[in-house]
Structure formats: structure tokens, C-alpha cells
Amino acid sequence: MQGKWNSAETFEYRFDLNEKDGLFGCLARLRTGLFVAGFTIPDSELITEELGNDWIKPNELLANPKHFSKKN
């Protein structure tokens, strides 16, 4: 919100950082139909079984990871 202008109807986001584990998470809403969630961690060695093993590494993004072909 800025003065009388409010963009909440078109865009909202939230983010937070877990400094202990280095885990960054964000959620965004665009208009009324698109919701985006994302998580990142600075070092792939920090990913434990507890976090799961289906993370995409930055160098895998252009290699068409299996995650992008999976539709729910």
C-alpha cells in the first residue's frame, strides 16, 4: 500500500528466511488465479532427507528437469 494506491487486488507476496538452515521461502498471488510458491537453499549439501530429495539445482534448470514435465 502506498498512500491511497493499493496493489493488493493484483499482487501480494510474503517471504521469510530461516537463518539457522539457510532456507528461503516465498509465496505470491497474482490477480485471483495464479499462486506461486518457491523455496531455495544456498548449498545443496544442506538438503537432508527431512527436506526431501526432489530439489532442482540451479545448473539443472536448463536441462529440462523431470519436475517440469510432471503435471498434477
QUIVEN-V211471 format. One record per backbone hydrogen bond with DSSP energy under -0.5 kcal/mol. NH is the residue of the N-H (numbers start at 0). CO is the residue of the C=O. If there is no record, write none. Layout:
BEGIN
nh->{NH/NH}
co->{CO/CO}
END
This chain:
BEGIN
nh->{1/4/9/10/11/13/15/17/18/21/22/23/24/25/26/27/28/29/30/30/32/33/34/35/37/39/41/45/46/47/50/51/51/56/59/60/60/62/63/67/68/68/69}
co->{4/1/6/6/28/26/24/22/16/17/17/39/15/37/13/35/11/33/9/28/29/29/32/27/25/23/21/42/43/45/47/47/48/54/56/56/57/59/60/64/64/65/65}
END
